[in-house]
Amino acid sequence: MKRRIILEMGMGNDLHGEDYTKAALRAVQDALHHSSLSLFRSLDIPAASMEIDLTLGATRPERIDLDKVAASLPFGTVRASAVAGGLDHPAEGPHDRVVVVTAAIAAWVDIPEHLIQSSG
């Protein structure tokens, strides 16, 4: 049975280039740096078996290269999507907008039934 084993959030920005993909990559790295997936070694489950739902929030989601961002995740099969969210903030210069992208990474894995205790 597939169970969600992790849900991490991150935030990334691009301060000068208005590069939504760069900000998204930084958001994913921020989320990943909050995680340690030791359960794979502990339970002898291959990390490559993870199914990952990656959701990115940006004011211009269409400007994110989803394939590039998905490829930055080290394990699993990634389903990436971008939705309206994030933040654009004007900076000092006329072409110097700060772009902020948020990321939510949910990882699912098939946990063997003998490892799941009955809750009833």
C-alpha contacts under 8 A as a table, 3 or more apart, distances in Angstrom:
res1	aa1	res2	aa2	distance
1	M	109	V	7.96
1	M	110	D	5.14
1	M	111	I	5.87
1	M	112	P	7.07
1	M	113	E	7.17
2	K	108	W	6.01
2	K	109	V	5.11
2	K	110	D	4.16
2	K	111	I	6.27
3	R	108	W	5.31
3	R	109	V	5.59
3	R	110	D	6.25
3	R	111	I	6.70
4	R	7	L	7.59
4	R	106	A	6.82
4	R	107	A	5.68
4	R	108	W	4.26
4	R	109	V	6.56
5	I	106	A	7.71
5	I	107	A	5.87
5	I	108	W	5.73
5	I	109	V	6.86
6	I	105	I	7.66
6	I	106	A	5.64
6	I	107	A	5.23
6	I	108	W	7.31
7	L	104	A	6.92
7	L	105	I	5.54
7	L	106	A	4.46
7	L	107	A	6.58
8	E	31	A	5.45
8	E	32	L	7.31
8	E	34	H	7.27
8	E	35	S	7.52
8	E	104	A	5.75
8	E	105	I	5.23
8	E	106	A	6.67
9	M	27	A	7.97
9	M	28	V	7.94
9	M	30	D	7.76
9	M	31	A	4.99
9	M	102	T	7.31
9	M	103	A	5.45
9	M	104	A	4.50
9	M	105	I	6.32
10	G	27	A	4.75
10	G	28	V	6.04
10	G	29	Q	7.44
10	G	30	D	4.90
10	G	31	A	4.12
10	G	32	L	7.85
10	G	102	T	5.74
10	G	103	A	5.05
10	G	104	A	6.61
11	M	24	A	7.84
11	M	26	R	6.99
11	M	27	A	4.12
11	M	28	V	7.42
11	M	30	D	6.26
11	M	31	A	7.39
11	M	100	V	7.04
11	M	101	V	5.86
11	M	102	T	4.47
11	M	103	A	6.19
12	G	23	A	4.77
12	G	24	A	6.04
12	G	25	L	7.20
12	G	26	R	4.48
12	G	27	A	3.83
12	G	28	V	7.56
12	G	30	D	6.97
12	G	100	V	5.77
12	G	101	V	5.43
12	G	102	T	6.42
13	N	20	Y	7.97
13	N	22	K	7.36
13	N	23	A	4.22
13	N	24	A	7.40
13	N	26	R	6.69
13	N	27	A	7.33
13	N	98	V	6.99
13	N	99	V	5.37
13	N	100	V	4.37
13	N	101	V	6.15
14	D	17	G	6.18
14	D	18	E	6.11
14	D	19	D	6.08
14	D	20	Y	7.22
14	D	22	K	6.41
14	D	23	A	5.07
14	D	98	V	5.92
14	D	99	V	5.24
14	D	100	V	6.74
15	L	18	E	7.21
15	L	96	D	7.45
15	L	97	R	6.95
15	L	98	V	4.58
15	L	99	V	6.46
16	H	96	D	5.10
16	H	97	R	6.22
16	H	98	V	6.11
17	G	96	D	6.96
17	G	97	R	7.51
17	G	98	V	7.87
18	E	96	D	7.40
18	E	97	R	6.07
18	E	98	V	6.45
18	E	99	V	5.71
19	D	22	K	5.39
19	D	23	A	6.43
19	D	99	V	7.19
20	Y	23	A	5.07
20	Y	24	A	6.06
20	Y	58	A	7.50
20	Y	60	R	7.63
20	Y	61	P	7.80
20	Y	63	R	5.98
20	Y	64	I	5.35
20	Y	99	V	6.62
20	Y	100	V	7.81
20	Y	101	V	7.14
21	T	24	A	4.95
21	T	25	L	6.11
21	T	63	R	7.03
21	T	64	I	4.58
21	T	65	D	5.68
21	T	66	L	7.85
21	T	68	K	7.89
21	T	69	V	7.08
22	K	25	L	5.14
22	K	26	R	6.30
23	A	26	R	5.12
23	A	27	A	6.21
23	A	99	V	6.80
23	A	100	V	6.24
23	A	101	V	5.66
24	A	27	A	4.95
24	A	28	V	6.27
24	A	56	L	6.91
24	A	64	I	7.19
24	A	69	V	6.84
24	A	101	V	5.47
24	A	102	T	6.98
24	A	103	A	7.11
25	L	28	V	5.20
25	L	29	Q	6.25
25	L	69	V	5.61
25	L	72	S	7.33
26	R	29	Q	5.03
26	R	30	D	6.03
27	A	30	D	5.02
27	A	31	A	6.31
27	A	101	V	6.38
27	A	102	T	5.75
27	A	103	A	5.53
28	V	31	A	5.13
28	V	32	L	6.16
28	V	69	V	7.77
28	V	73	L	7.91
28	V	103	A	5.92
28	V	104	A	7.92
28	V	105	I	7.74
29	Q	32	L	5.00
29	Q	33	H	6.13
30	D	33	H	5.34
30	D	34	H	7.03
31	A	34	H	5.58
31	A	35	S	7.31
31	A	103	A	7.19
31	A	104	A	7.57
31	A	105	I	7.37
32	L	35	S	5.43
37	L	40	F	6.30
38	S	41	R	5.60
38	S	42	S	6.26
39	L	42	S	4.78
39	L	43	L	5.81
39	L	44	D	7.92
39	L	45	I	7.86
40	F	43	L	5.43
40	F	44	D	5.53
40	F	45	I	4.81
40	F	46	P	6.21
40	F	47	A	6.02
41	R	44	D	4.99
41	R	45	I	6.68
41	R	46	P	7.99
42	S	45	I	7.97
45	I	49	S	7.59
46	P	49	S	5.57
46	P	50	M	7.90
47	A	50	M	5.84
47	A	75	F	6.02
47	A	76	G	6.50
48	A	75	F	5.10
48	A	76	G	4.36
48	A	77	T	7.35
49	S	75	F	8.00
49	S	76	G	5.65
49	S	77	T	7.46
49	S	109	V	6.47
49	S	110	D	7.79
50	M	75	F	7.03
50	M	76	G	4.46
50	M	77	T	6.32
50	M	107	A	6.17
50	M	108	W	5.53
50	M	109	V	4.90
50	M	110	D	7.87
51	E	76	G	5.54
51	E	77	T	4.95
51	E	78	V	6.18
51	E	79	R	7.83
51	E	107	A	5.69
51	E	108	W	5.02
51	E	109	V	6.31
52	I	76	G	6.44
52	I	77	T	5.90
52	I	78	V	4.67
52	I	79	R	6.09
52	I	105	I	6.79
52	I	106	A	5.62
52	I	107	A	4.45
52	I	108	W	6.21
53	D	78	V	6.05
53	D	79	R	5.03
53	D	80	A	6.12
53	D	104	A	7.99
53	D	105	I	5.90
53	D	106	A	5.14
53	D	107	A	6.44
54	L	70	A	7.62
54	L	78	V	6.85
54	L	79	R	6.03
54	L	80	A	4.63
54	L	81	S	6.32
54	L	103	A	7.02
54	L	104	A	5.86
54	L	105	I	4.73
54	L	106	A	6.51
55	T	80	A	5.96
55	T	81	S	5.07
55	T	82	A	5.71
55	T	83	V	7.21
55	T	103	A	5.71
55	T	104	A	5.21
55	T	105	I	6.59
56	L	61	P	7.67
56	L	80	A	7.76
56	L	81	S	6.26
56	L	82	A	4.57
56	L	83	V	6.13
56	L	85	G	7.93
56	L	101	V	6.71
56	L	102	T	5.60
56	L	103	A	4.55
56	L	104	A	6.54
57	G	61	P	6.76
57	G	82	A	5.78
57	G	83	V	5.01
57	G	84	A	5.45
57	G	85	G	4.17
57	G	86	G	4.99
57	G	101	V	5.54
57	G	102	T	5.03
57	G	103	A	6.39
58	A	61	P	4.95
58	A	82	A	7.11
58	A	83	V	6.44
58	A	84	A	5.36
58	A	85	G	4.45
58	A	86	G	4.12
58	A	87	L	6.50
58	A	100	V	6.93
58	A	101	V	4.99
58	A	102	T	6.91
59	T	84	A	5.44
59	T	85	G	5.27
59	T	86	G	5.50
59	T	87	L	5.94
59	T	88	D	6.70
59	T	101	V	7.98
60	R	63	R	5.76
60	R	64	I	7.76
60	R	84	A	6.89
61	P	64	I	5.71
61	P	82	A	5.16
61	P	83	V	5.66
61	P	84	A	6.11
62	E	65	D	7.96
62	E	82	A	7.28
64	I	82	A	7.41
65	D	68	K	5.50
65	D	69	V	6.46
66	L	69	V	5.15
66	L	70	A	5.95
66	L	80	A	6.17
66	L	81	S	6.94
66	L	82	A	7.63
67	D	70	A	5.15
67	D	71	A	6.09
67	D	80	A	7.77
68	K	71	A	5.19
68	K	72	S	6.69
69	V	72	S	5.31
69	V	73	L	7.49
70	A	73	L	5.81
70	A	78	V	6.06
70	A	79	R	7.52
70	A	80	A	6.23
71	A	74	P	7.50
73	L	76	G	7.75
73	L	78	V	7.83
85	G	101	V	7.49
85	G	102	T	7.55
86	G	99	V	7.87
86	G	100	V	5.42
86	G	101	V	4.73
86	G	102	T	5.75
87	L	99	V	6.16
87	L	100	V	4.96
87	L	101	V	6.76
88	D	97	R	6.60
88	D	98	V	5.62
88	D	99	V	4.72
88	D	100	V	6.10
89	H	97	R	5.73
89	H	98	V	4.99
89	H	99	V	6.58
90	P	96	D	6.74
90	P	97	R	4.59
90	P	98	V	6.09
91	A	94	P	7.64
91	A	96	D	5.46
91	A	97	R	5.34
91	A	98	V	6.38
92	E	96	D	6.63
93	G	96	D	4.94
93	G	97	R	7.78
94	P	97	R	7.69
111	I	115	L	6.84
111	I	116	I	7.32
112	P	115	L	5.60
112	P	116	I	7.07
113	E	116	I	5.26
114	H	117	Q	7.51
